[in-house]
Amino acid sequence: MNSDRQRALDLLRDMTLDEKIAQLVAAWLIISDDGSFAVKEIVFTNKKPVHDREVVLGYGIGQLTRPFGTRSQNPRSVAKGVNEIQRYLIGRTRLGIPAMLHEECLTGAMVPGATVFPSSLNAGATWDTSLMHKVAAVIGDEMRSLGVHQGLAPVLDVARDARWGRLEETYGEDPYLAGSMGLSYVLGLQGPQRMPLATLKHFIGHSFSEGGRNHAPVHVGMRELLNVFGLPFEMVIRGGSPGAVMPAYHDIDGDPCSGSRQLLYDLLKKQWGFDGLVVADYEAPIQLFKDHHIASDPAEAAAMAVHAGMDLELPSSSCFKDGLHEAVDRGLIDIAEIDNAVLRMLQEKFRQGIFDHPFIEVDAIELNSHAHHELAVEAAQKSLVLLKNDGTLPLDRSKRIAVVGPLASHPNAMYNGYSPPIHLRGTEGDMDIVPKLSLTIEQAMRQFAKGSSITYSEGCVLFEESFGQAIFFPGDVKEQDENLQGVSMDTDRIGAAVKAANKADAVVAVVGDMAGLFQQGTVGEGSDTTTLQLPGVQQQMLDALLDTGKPVVVVLVSGRPYVLGRADEEAAAILAAWLPGEGGGEAIAGTLYGKYAPGGRTPVSFPLSAGAMPYFYNHVKKASGLPRQREFGARYPFGFGLSYTQFSYHDITLESDSIPSNGEMNLSVTVKNTGSMAGDDVVQLYIRDHCASIVRPILELKGFARVSLEPKKRARIHFTIPVDVCSFVLDMNTRVVEPGTFSLSIGRSSEDLIWTQEVVVTGNTRVLDGAWKTQTVTSIEPI
């Protein structure tokens, strides 16, 4: 027997019910360096927390919730306080079980001073899994230096509706791209020792909510659920051994994910073989009672969640601590189910060595080195997508440039919702939450083009006032908060921007989103929208700038695609920067002035209209309506992106056009940089199933390769495509490869397919087991 499991079993036998339940809950503490703490208040409970150490920790605790990521405190100070709490748990509780620590880490550790990388949408736009691995490895290193045992990332939701505020947390609208990027993130973050644990979220279908609204129900059949939204999770679970999964808040056809045994046990654990921890999204168990109303009280809700397969309640103990005790007393749950969850928790603590090494090495904490910052700049630069260019870009340093817009010089403009500058805004503490090496776009342009004539005008603002302390989890949200300020509609600043434009040779207009959760921003969790027009008066500002007749370069800093009105047709250039993090200013400036050639490709379609939502490239044929709805489509399709150089494709060869159902297809293509500047191209492989036993998408991404080439240089891209990637889920328990005709295509985007050939898969229908091959293998050979 595994020694960690044996140690956990030995400890479990000595535990009382109170001690067992304590391992299945967390404590959200605001910690001082001497180990004293206050328990974080949670608005919706209307219950004042008890701050007594023995009451909170006397039986032990499973995890400490976000000890570093709750206030803007110096992490070394917090680490000292955490060590004192661990000393109490080890020395003053009966069993001496130390706690695990978890933190948010979507774009970096949610810690003041940590490196802030670009958003997941940026990562998707790089189409670069090796870069994603490097970024995640740095996040893992910084998390390990902090002594953190579990990170709450990556997000594997598949983008489906641009109105949804959490779109910026996704890798885009394609499940294969999301699974590939997510797998690289998990392998990078966890490292060979599976520490810290990565947490896949939000399981499952969270991004397909009614109207793109946060927490709203999801209306989807089981086949679509597994073939689209399940694929990234299955790819990562089968290929990456992730340490944890977080069920989503919503319900599917009346079945909330957090209480669904069908999803958490039958699918996740039994069918897919997931062996890690299932942890609650914050306050999800109590929502089974308070919101979903499928439990009559907290005891029934707690029993339902544990029976479904949940191991740990986060962020606190509002449901499990008292609820499980009562559930046992009332016979709602078998003690053996609680024991199984406790065993998993204890075994993980032993596996990570927390019993043997419970304390953080305070002097070993290392955050945001210059090397890490340079990687953040590279990740930002490779994520930039050039949507349009009439030759105005790259900018001439001798030209006078007016930099205009509410996001051009705002210190928080380039960060996603789950990053310290946004998440920890207004919290108590002594740390600057904006990374010390970051530059705004205006600052970076001035630094990059020293001596050039650059003027700046705000043009408009998104919000007239700061929101104060950020709201950063649903338990602190009021369902209808009339005091939340709306987006500014003041046009008084536009005149000054027009004057600046008139005196310049060209204009750089920086527009888009200011991230903020729960309507404290224009994008982010709970900051959903009903329109894809630019927030506030940014469109009026853009139109006024276009009226000057000067070339207008639009830099779109956003967490979703927007319809840019006249600018889509009249702007000289459009650069999608997404939310590029602390390196965004340098990356954008360097790209505008031609140091870098843009090489990103959009991971989401830019829909023609919000009214045609949801729109995604990999829809089924009948989705567009009959006759085809005029506004169903994309202005800039999935996979699209321009460069400052040009690429040609040659000698595309397929080894065979007849493949057995258990075989693999070998496809090669030569790419040449035919321009005069070094640049990156993204070769995209798509597949279409001509006839299947269920309705299938018109096109599916099943392979890609990003290649960097100097001028006039070539490379040979090899794709080894297992027929398994053509499979689909026929019912909840059966994944099949069916024989028949498939089209393989090489494209520059999902709408620019430059080569297509039919392939026949021979043999009988094959049912795949748990070892099916989820990914196309790519290699790049310089010529």
C-alpha positions in Angstrom: 0.0 0.0 0.0 1.1 3.5 -0.8 2.9 4.9 2.3 1.0 8.2 2.1 -2.3 6.4 2.0 -1.3 4.2 4.9 -0.3 7.2 7.0 -3.6 8.8 6.1 -5.6 5.7 7.1 -3.8 5.4 10.4 -4.6 9.0 11.2 -8.2 8.7 10.0 -8.9 5.8 12.5 -8.0 8.1 15.4 -10.3 11.0 14.3 -13.6 12.1 15.8 -16.4 13.3 13.6 -15.6 17.0 14.4 -12.0 16.5 13.4 -13.0 14.8 10.2 -15.4 17.5 9.2 -12.7 20.1 10.0 -10.5 18.7 7.2 -13.3 19.2 4.7 -13.7 22.9 5.2 -11.5 26.0 4.9 -11.0 29.2 6.9 -10.8 32.6 5.2 -8.6 34.6 7.5 -7.1 38.0 7.3 -3.7 37.2 8.9 -1.3 39.5 10.7 2.5 38.7 11.0 2.1 37.5 14.6 -0.5 34.9 13.6 -3.5 36.8 14.9 -6.3 37.0 12.5 -9.8 38.2 11.7 -12.3 36.0 9.9 -13.5 37.5 6.7 -17.1 38.6 6.8 -19.4 37.2 4.1 -22.2 39.6 3.2 -24.9 37.2 2.2 -24.8 35.1 5.4 -25.9 38.1 7.6 -23.9 36.3 10.3 -21.0 37.9 12.1 -18.0 35.6 12.1 -16.4 34.4 15.4 -12.8 35.4 15.5 -11.8 33.1 18.3 -8.8 30.9 17.4 -10.1 27.8 19.2 -13.6 28.0 17.6 -12.2 28.5 14.1 -9.2 26.1 14.3 -9.6 24.0 17.4 -10.4 20.8 15.6 -7.9 21.6 12.8 -8.7 22.9 9.3 -8.5 21.6 5.8 -7.3 24.7 4.0 -6.5 28.4 4.6 -8.3 30.4 1.9 -6.2 32.9 0.0 -3.9 34.0 2.9 -1.8 36.2 0.5 -4.6 37.2 -1.9 -7.1 38.9 0.3 -5.4 42.1 1.2 -2.5 44.1 -0.3 -0.1 43.0 2.4 3.5 42.3 2.1 3.7 38.5 1.4 6.6 38.0 3.8 4.6 39.5 6.6 1.7 37.2 5.7 4.0 34.2 5.5 5.2 34.8 9.1 1.6 34.9 10.2 0.7 31.7 8.3 3.6 30.0 10.0 2.3 31.0 13.4 -1.1 29.5 12.5 0.6 26.3 11.4 2.4 26.2 14.8 -1.0 26.4 16.5 -2.5 23.6 14.4 0.6 21.4 15.0 1.1 22.1 18.6 -2.3 23.0 20.1 -4.8 20.8 18.3 -5.2 17.2 19.3 -4.0 15.6 16.1 -1.5 18.3 14.9 -2.6 18.4 11.3 -1.3 21.4 9.3 -3.4 23.2 6.8 -3.1 23.4 3.0 -3.0 26.9 1.4 -4.8 27.8 -1.8 -4.6 30.9 -3.9 -6.0 32.2 -7.2 -3.4 32.0 -10.0 -5.1 32.5 -13.4 -2.5 35.0 -14.6 -0.1 34.7 -11.8 -0.2 34.3 -8.1 -2.9 36.6 -6.6 -0.3 38.2 -4.4 1.0 41.8 -4.3 4.4 41.8 -6.0 3.9 38.7 -8.1 4.3 38.6 -11.9 1.1 39.4 -13.7 0.9 37.6 -17.0 -1.6 38.2 -19.8 -5.2 36.9 -19.5 -6.2 33.4 -20.6 -7.7 35.0 -23.8 -4.2 36.4 -24.6 -2.7 32.9 -24.0 -5.2 31.4 -26.4 -4.3 34.1 -28.9 -0.6 33.0 -28.9 -1.5 29.5 -30.1 1.8 28.6 -28.4 1.6 25.7 -26.0 5.3 25.8 -25.2 5.1 29.5 -24.2 2.0 28.6 -22.0 4.1 25.9 -20.3 6.9 28.4 -19.6 4.4 31.0 -18.2 2.7 28.4 -16.0 6.1 27.1 -14.7 7.0 30.6 -13.5 3.6 30.9 -11.8 4.3 27.5 -10.2 7.7 28.7 -9.0 6.3 31.8 -7.5 3.5 29.9 -5.8 5.9 27.3 -4.4 8.2 30.0 -3.0 5.1 31.3 -1.2 4.4 27.8 0.3 1.1 27.5 -1.6 -0.2 24.0 -2.1 -3.1 24.5 -4.5 -3.8 27.1 -7.3 -7.4 27.8 -8.5 -6.6 27.7 -12.3 -6.8 27.0 -15.2 -10.3 27.9 -16.6 -11.3 25.4 -19.2 -14.7 26.9 -20.1 -15.2 27.1 -23.8 -16.2 30.6 -24.9 -19.7 30.6 -26.5 -21.2 34.1 -25.9 -19.2 37.3 -26.0 -21.7 39.0 -23.7 -20.5 36.7 -20.8 -18.2 38.6 -18.5 -15.9 35.7 -17.8 -14.9 35.3 -21.5 -11.6 36.9 -20.7 -10.8 33.9 -18.4 -11.1 31.4 -21.2 -8.7 30.3 -23.9 -11.3 30.9 -26.5 -14.2 29.3 -28.4 -12.5 26.1 -29.5 -12.5 23.1 -27.2 -9.3 21.6 -28.7 -7.4 24.9 -28.3 -8.7 25.2 -24.8 -7.7 21.7 -23.9 -4.2 22.1 -25.5 -3.5 25.3 -23.7 -5.0 24.0 -20.4 -2.9 20.9 -20.6 0.3 23.0 -21.0 -0.8 25.2 -18.1 -1.3 22.2 -15.8 1.9 20.5 -16.7 3.8 23.8 -16.2 2.2 24.8 -12.9 2.3 21.5 -11.2 5.7 20.4 -12.4 6.9 16.8 -12.1 5.9 16.6 -8.4 2.3 17.7 -9.0 2.8 20.7 -6.6 1.0 23.0 -6.3 -2.2 21.4 -7.5 -3.8 22.9 -10.5 -7.6 23.2 -10.3 -9.7 22.8 -13.4 -12.7 25.0 -13.6 -15.6 25.5 -14.0 -16.9 21.9 -14.4 -18.9 21.9 -16.6 -20.6 24.0 -19.3 -20.4 27.2 -17.2 -19.8 29.4 -20.3 -23.0 28.5 -22.1 -25.3 30.2 -19.6 -28.7 31.8 -20.4 -28.0 35.2 -22.1 -24.3 35.1 -21.1 -25.3 35.9 -17.5 -23.2 34.8 -14.5 -24.5 31.7 -12.7 -27.5 31.4 -15.0 -28.8 28.0 -16.0 -27.2 26.1 -18.9 -29.5 24.6 -21.6 -27.5 21.9 -23.3 -27.9 18.2 -24.1 -25.5 15.6 -22.7 -23.8 14.9 -26.1 -23.0 18.6 -26.7 -22.0 19.0 -23.1 -19.4 16.3 -23.4 -18.2 16.8 -27.0 -17.8 20.6 -26.6 -17.5 21.6 -22.9 -16.2 18.3 -21.7 -13.4 17.8 -24.2 -10.9 20.3 -22.6 -11.4 18.7 -19.2 -11.0 15.2 -20.6 -7.9 16.1 -22.5 -6.3 17.6 -19.4 -7.4 14.9 -17.0 -6.1 12.1 -19.3 -2.9 13.9 -20.2 -1.9 16.1 -17.3 -3.0 14.4 -14.0 -4.4 17.7 -12.5 -4.7 17.8 -8.8 -8.2 19.3 -8.4 -11.4 20.1 -10.2 -13.9 22.8 -9.2 -17.6 22.2 -10.1 -19.5 25.2 -11.4 -22.4 27.2 -9.8 -25.0 26.7 -12.5 -27.6 23.9 -13.1 -28.0 21.9 -16.2 -31.6 20.9 -16.9 -32.4 21.4 -13.2 -29.3 19.5 -11.9 -26.8 21.8 -10.2 -23.2 20.8 -11.0 -22.1 21.0 -7.3 -24.7 18.4 -6.3 -24.6 16.2 -9.3 -23.4 12.7 -8.7 -23.8 11.9 -12.4 -21.2 14.6 -13.3 -18.8 14.5 -10.3 -18.8 10.8 -9.6 -20.1 8.8 -12.6 -18.4 11.0 -15.3 -15.4 12.7 -13.6 -14.2 10.0 -11.2 -15.5 6.7 -12.5 -15.4 7.2 -16.3 -12.5 9.6 -16.7 -10.5 8.3 -13.8 -9.9 11.6 -12.1 -8.0 10.9 -8.8 -7.6 14.4 -7.3 -9.7 16.6 -5.1 -13.1 18.0 -5.9 -13.3 21.4 -4.3 -16.3 23.8 -4.1 -16.5 27.0 -6.0 -16.9 29.6 -3.2 -20.1 29.0 -1.3 -21.5 26.6 -3.9 -22.7 24.0 -1.4 -25.0 26.4 0.5 -26.4 27.6 -2.9 -28.0 24.1 -3.2 -30.2 25.3 -0.4 -30.4 29.0 -0.7 -30.5 29.5 -4.6 -31.2 26.2 -6.3 -33.7 25.0 -3.6 -33.0 21.3 -4.2 -32.0 21.0 -0.5 -34.3 21.9 2.3 -31.5 23.1 4.7 -27.7 23.2 5.0 -27.5 19.7 6.3 -29.2 18.3 3.2 -27.1 20.5 1.0 -23.9 19.3 2.6 -24.9 15.7 2.4 -25.9 16.1 -1.3 -22.5 17.7 -2.2 -20.4 15.1 -0.5 -22.5 12.3 -1.9 -22.0 13.7 -5.3 -18.2 13.6 -4.9 -17.2 16.9 -3.4 -14.2 16.7 -1.0 -13.7 20.3 0.3 -15.9 23.3 1.0 -14.4 26.6 0.0 -13.8 29.4 1.0 -15.1 28.8 4.6 -17.4 26.5 6.5 -20.9 28.0 6.1 -22.4 24.6 5.0 -20.2 21.6 5.8 -19.1 22.4 9.4 -22.6 22.2 11.0 -24.4 20.7 8.1 -22.4 17.5 7.9 -22.7 16.9 11.6 -26.5 17.3 11.4 -26.6 15.2 8.2 -24.9 12.3 10.0 -27.3 12.6 13.0 -30.3 12.6 10.7 -29.0 9.7 8.6 -28.7 11.8 5.4 -25.2 10.6 4.8 -23.1 7.5 5.5 -20.0 8.2 7.6 -18.1 6.1 5.1 -18.6 8.9 2.5 -17.2 11.5 4.8 -14.3 9.2 5.6 -13.5 8.8 1.9 -13.3 12.5 1.4 -11.2 13.0 4.5 -8.8 10.2 3.4 -8.3 12.0 0.1 -7.5 15.3 1.9 -5.1 13.7 4.4 -3.4 11.6 1.7 -2.7 14.8 -0.3 -1.3 16.5 2.7 1.1 13.6 3.3 1.9 13.4 -0.4 2.9 17.1 -0.6 5.0 16.7 2.6 3.0 19.2 4.5 3.3 17.2 7.8 7.1 17.1 7.4 7.6 20.6 6.1 4.6 22.7 7.3 6.4 26.1 7.4 7.0 28.7 4.7 10.6 29.7 4.1 10.0 33.4 4.4 13.4 34.5 3.1 13.0 32.2 0.0 10.0 34.0 -1.3 10.9 35.3 -4.8 8.4 37.2 -7.0 8.6 39.1 -10.3 12.2 38.9 -11.2 13.4 40.7 -14.3 13.5 37.4 -16.1 9.8 36.8 -15.1 8.9 40.2 -16.3 10.6 39.7 -19.7 8.6 36.5 -20.1 5.4 38.5 -19.3 6.4 40.9 -22.1 7.0 38.1 -24.5 3.7 36.5 -23.7 1.9 39.8 -24.2 3.7 40.5 -27.5 2.9 37.0 -28.9 -0.8 37.4 -28.1 -1.4 40.6 -30.0 -3.6 40.1 -33.0 -3.5 42.6 -36.0 -7.0 42.6 -37.3 -6.6 45.4 -39.9 -3.8 47.4 -41.4 -3.7 49.7 -44.4 0.1 50.2 -44.2 0.0 52.8 -41.4 1.6 50.2 -39.1 4.4 50.0 -38.1 4.5 53.7 -37.1 7.2 56.0 -38.3 9.2 57.5 -35.4 9.4 60.8 -37.2 5.6 61.2 -37.2 3.7 63.2 -34.6 1.4 60.8 -32.7 -1.6 61.6 -30.6 -2.2 58.9 -28.0 -5.9 59.1 -27.1 -8.3 57.1 -25.0 -9.4 56.2 -21.5 -7.1 53.1 -21.3 -3.9 54.6 -22.8 -2.5 55.9 -19.5 -4.6 54.2 -16.8 -2.4 52.0 -14.6 -5.1 49.3 -14.3 -6.1 49.2 -17.9 -4.3 46.0 -19.1 -5.2 43.6 -16.3 -7.8 40.8 -16.1 -10.3 40.5 -13.3 -8.3 37.8 -11.4 -5.1 39.8 -11.0 -3.9 41.9 -8.0 -4.4 45.3 -9.6 -8.1 44.6 -10.1 -8.8 42.1 -7.4 -7.0 43.7 -4.5 -8.0 47.3 -5.4 -8.9 49.3 -2.3 -8.0 46.6 0.2 -6.0 47.3 3.4 -2.3 46.8 3.3 1.1 48.3 2.6 1.9 47.0 -0.9 1.5 48.6 -4.3 -0.7 46.3 -6.3 0.5 47.5 -9.7 3.6 45.6 -10.7 6.7 47.7 -10.3 8.1 47.0 -13.8 4.8 47.7 -15.6 4.4 50.6 -18.0 1.2 52.1 -19.4 0.8 52.2 -23.2 1.5 55.9 -23.2 4.6 55.5 -21.0 5.9 52.6 -23.1 5.4 54.5 -26.4 7.3 57.5 -25.0 10.1 55.3 -23.8 10.3 53.3 -27.0 10.2 56.3 -29.4 12.3 58.8 -27.4 12.6 62.1 -29.1 9.4 61.5 -31.1 6.5 63.9 -30.8 3.8 62.2 -28.7 0.9 64.0 -27.1 -1.8 62.5 -24.9 -5.4 63.2 -24.3 -7.8 61.0 -22.3 -10.8 61.6 -24.6 -13.3 60.0 -22.2 -13.4 57.8 -19.1 -15.1 54.6 -18.4 -16.0 55.4 -14.8 -16.0 58.8 -13.2 -14.9 57.5 -9.7 -13.1 54.6 -8.2 -15.2 51.8 -6.8 -13.2 51.7 -3.6 -12.6 48.2 -2.3 -13.2 45.5 -4.9 -15.9 42.9 -4.6 -14.1 39.6 -5.5 -16.5 36.7 -4.7 -20.2 36.0 -5.0 -20.7 35.9 -1.2 -20.2 39.6 -1.0 -22.6 40.5 -3.9 -26.0 42.0 -3.4 -28.4 40.8 -6.0 -29.6 44.3 -6.8 -27.1 47.0 -5.8 -28.6 50.4 -6.7 -25.4 52.1 -5.5 -23.2 50.7 -8.2 -22.1 53.5 -10.5 -22.8 53.1 -14.2 -20.4 53.7 -17.1 -19.7 57.3 -17.7 -21.6 59.0 -20.6 -19.8 62.3 -20.3 -18.6 63.5 -23.7 -16.9 66.8 -22.5 -13.4 65.4 -22.9 -13.8 64.4 -26.6 -13.1 67.9 -27.8 -9.6 68.0 -26.3 -8.9 64.6 -28.0 -9.9 65.9 -31.4 -7.7 69.0 -30.9 -4.7 66.7 -30.2 -5.6 64.5 -33.2 -5.7 67.5 -35.5 -2.2 68.5 -34.5 -0.8 65.0 -35.1 0.1 63.0 -38.2 -1.6 59.9 -36.8 -3.7 58.8 -33.8 -3.4 55.8 -31.6 -6.8 55.4 -29.9 -6.8 52.9 -27.0 -10.3 51.7 -26.2 -12.0 48.7 -24.7 -12.6 47.4 -21.2 -11.7 48.2 -17.6 -11.9 44.8 -15.8 -13.7 44.6 -12.5 -15.9 41.9 -11.0 -19.6 42.0 -10.3 -20.2 45.2 -12.3 -17.3 47.1 -10.8 -15.9 47.1 -14.3 -17.0 46.4 -17.9 -15.7 42.8 -18.1 -15.0 40.1 -15.6 -16.9 37.7 -13.4 -20.4 39.1 -13.0 -19.7 42.0 -15.4 -21.9 40.7 -18.2 -23.3 42.8 -21.0 -26.2 42.9 -23.4 -24.3 44.7 -26.2 -21.0 44.4 -28.1 -20.7 48.2 -28.6 -17.8 49.8 -26.8 -18.7 50.7 -23.2 -19.6 54.3 -22.4 -18.9 57.0 -25.0 -15.8 55.4 -26.5 -17.6 54.9 -29.9 -18.5 58.6 -30.0 -14.9 59.4 -29.3 -13.7 57.1 -32.0 -16.1 58.6 -34.5 -14.9 62.1 -33.7 -11.3 61.0 -34.2 -12.2 59.4 -37.6 -13.9 62.7 -38.6 -10.5 64.5 -38.4 -9.4 62.5 -41.4 -6.1 61.5 -39.7 -5.1 57.9 -39.8 -6.5 56.2 -36.6 -4.9 53.1 -35.2 -7.3 51.4 -32.8 -5.7 49.5 -29.9 -8.5 47.3 -28.5 -7.6 46.5 -24.8 -10.5 44.2 -23.9 -11.8 41.0 -22.4 -14.2 40.3 -25.2 -14.5 41.1 -28.9 -16.4 44.3 -29.7 -18.2 45.8 -32.7 -16.2 49.0 -33.5 -18.8 50.7 -35.7 -17.3 53.0 -38.3 -13.8 52.1 -37.1 -14.2 48.6 -38.5 -14.4 50.1 -41.9 -12.5 53.4 -41.6 -9.7 52.9 -39.1 -6.2 52.6 -40.6 -5.3 49.7 -38.4 -6.9 47.7 -35.5 -4.7 45.8 -33.0 -6.5 43.5 -30.5 -4.4 43.5 -27.3 -6.9 41.7 -25.1 -5.8 42.1 -21.4 -2.1 41.8 -21.7 -0.9 42.2 -18.1 2.2 43.9 -16.8 4.2 43.5 -20.1 1.4 44.8 -22.2 2.6 48.4 -22.5 6.0 47.3 -23.8 4.6 44.7 -26.1 2.1 47.1 -27.6 4.6 49.9 -28.1 7.2 47.6 -29.6 4.6 46.2 -32.0 3.2 49.6 -33.0 6.7 50.8 -33.8 7.8 47.7 -35.6 10.2 46.1 -33.2 7.9 43.0 -33.3 5.7 41.7 -36.1 2.3 40.8 -34.7 1.8 37.0 -34.8 -1.2 36.2 -32.7 -4.5 34.8 -34.0 -7.8 35.5 -32.5 -9.1 32.7 -30.3 -12.7 34.0 -30.6 -14.8 35.1 -33.5 -15.6 38.8 -33.7 -19.4 38.5 -34.2 -21.2 40.9 -36.5 -23.9 41.6 -33.8 -24.7 40.9 -30.2 -28.2 40.0 -31.4 -26.8 37.0 -33.2 -25.2 35.6 -30.1 -24.3 33.0 -29.4 -21.9 32.7 -32.4 -18.9 30.5 -32.8 -17.1 29.2 -35.8 -17.6 25.5 -35.0 -21.4 25.5 -35.2 -23.7 23.0 -36.9 -25.0 23.8 -40.3 -28.5 24.6 -39.3 -27.4 27.1 -36.6 -27.3 30.0 -39.1 -31.0 29.7 -39.8 -32.9 29.3 -43.0 -32.5 31.5 -44.9 -29.1 32.3 -43.3 -29.6 35.2 -40.8 -27.7 38.2 -42.2 -25.9 39.0 -38.9 -24.9 35.4 -38.1 -21.2 35.4 -38.8 -17.9 37.0 -37.9 -16.2 40.2 -39.1 -12.9 38.7 -38.0 -13.1 34.9 -37.8 -11.6 32.4 -35.3 -8.0 31.9 -36.1 -7.6 35.2 -38.1 -4.6 37.5 -37.7 -2.4 39.7 -40.0 1.4 40.4 -39.8 3.9 42.9 -41.0 5.3 40.1 -43.2 3.8 37.5 -45.5 3.9 33.7 -45.5 3.3 31.2 -48.3 2.5 27.5 -48.0 4.0 24.8 -50.3 4.2 21.1 -50.9 1.3 20.0 -48.7 1.4 16.2 -48.6 -0.8 13.6 -47.0 0.8 10.2 -46.6 -2.4 8.3 -47.4 -6.1 9.1 -48.1 -7.3 5.8 -46.6 -6.7 5.2 -42.9 -7.9 2.4 -40.6 -10.1 3.6 -37.6 -7.2 2.8 -35.2 -4.5 4.5 -37.3 -3.1 7.9 -37.7 -2.8 10.4 -40.6 0.5 12.0 -41.4 0.3 15.5 -43.0 3.2 17.9 -43.8 3.4 21.4 -45.1 6.2 23.8 -45.9 5.8 27.4 -44.7 8.0 30.3 -46.1 8.4 33.8 -44.9 8.2 35.7 -48.2 8.4 39.2 -46.6 11.2 41.3 -45.5 10.7 41.1 -41.7 11.0 38.2 -39.2 7.6 37.0 -38.0 5.4 34.2 -36.8 2.8 32.2 -38.6 0.2 29.9 -37.1 -0.6 26.8 -39.3 -4.1 25.6 -38.5 -5.4 22.1 -39.1 -9.2 21.6 -39.4 -11.3 18.5 -39.8 -14.9 18.0 -41.0 -16.9 14.8 -40.6 -19.0 14.3 -43.7 -21.6 12.0 -42.2 -22.0 10.8 -38.6 -24.7 9.2 -36.5 -25.2 12.5 -34.7 -25.1 16.1 -35.9 -21.5 17.3 -36.0 -19.9 20.8 -36.4 -19.2 22.1 -39.8 -15.5 22.4 -38.9 -13.3 21.5 -35.9 -9.7 22.5 -35.1 -7.6 19.4 -34.5 -4.1 20.7 -34.7 -1.9 23.8 -34.9 1.7 25.0 -34.9 3.2 28.4 -34.4 6.4 28.8 -36.4 8.9 31.7 -36.2 10.8 32.5 -39.4 13.4 35.0 -40.6 12.8 36.6 -44.0 13.0 34.2 -46.9 13.4 31.2 -44.5 11.3 28.1 -44.6 10.2 25.3 -42.2 8.5 22.0 -42.7 5.5 21.4 -40.3 4.6 17.8 -39.6 1.2 16.8 -38.2 0.7 13.2 -36.9 -3.1 13.0 -36.4 -4.5 10.0 -34.6 -7.9 9.0 -36.0 -9.0 9.2 -32.3 -9.2 13.0 -32.6 -12.1 12.5 -35.0 -14.1 10.7 -32.3 -17.1 12.0 -30.5 -19.3 11.0 -27.5 -22.3 9.1 -28.6 -23.8 8.9 -25.2 -22.5 9.6 -21.7 -20.5 6.3 -21.5 -19.4 5.8 -25.1 -16.8 7.6 -27.3 -16.6 6.3 -30.8 -14.7 6.6 -34.1 -17.0 6.0 -37.0 -15.8 5.0 -40.4 -16.5 7.3 -43.3 -15.2 10.3 -45.2 -13.5 13.3 -43.5 -12.0 16.5 -44.9 -8.6 17.6 -43.7 -7.9 21.3 -44.3 -4.9 23.5 -43.7 -5.9 27.1 -43.1 -4.8 30.6 -42.2 -8.0 30.9 -40.2 -11.3 29.0 -39.9 -12.6 30.9 -43.0 -9.4 30.9 -45.0 -8.7 27.2 -45.9 -6.0 27.1 -48.5 -5.9 23.3 -48.9 -8.4 20.5 -48.4 -8.3 16.8 -49.1 -10.8 14.0 -48.3 -9.7 11.0 -46.2 -11.6 7.8 -45.8 -11.5 6.1 -42.4 -12.0 2.4 -42.9 -13.1 -0.5 -40.8 -15.9 -0.8 -38.2 -17.1 1.7 -35.6 -14.5 1.6 -32.8 -15.4 2.3 -29.2 -12.5 4.1 -27.4 -11.3 3.3 -24.0 -9.7 5.6 -21.4 -6.4 5.6 -23.2 -7.6 7.3 -26.3 -5.2 9.7 -28.0 -6.6 13.2 -27.5 -4.0 15.3 -29.4 -2.3 15.8 -32.7 1.4 15.6 -32.5 3.3 18.5 -34.3 6.9 19.0 -35.1 8.7 21.9 -36.9 11.8 21.2 -39.0 13.8 24.2 -40.3 14.8 23.9 -43.9 
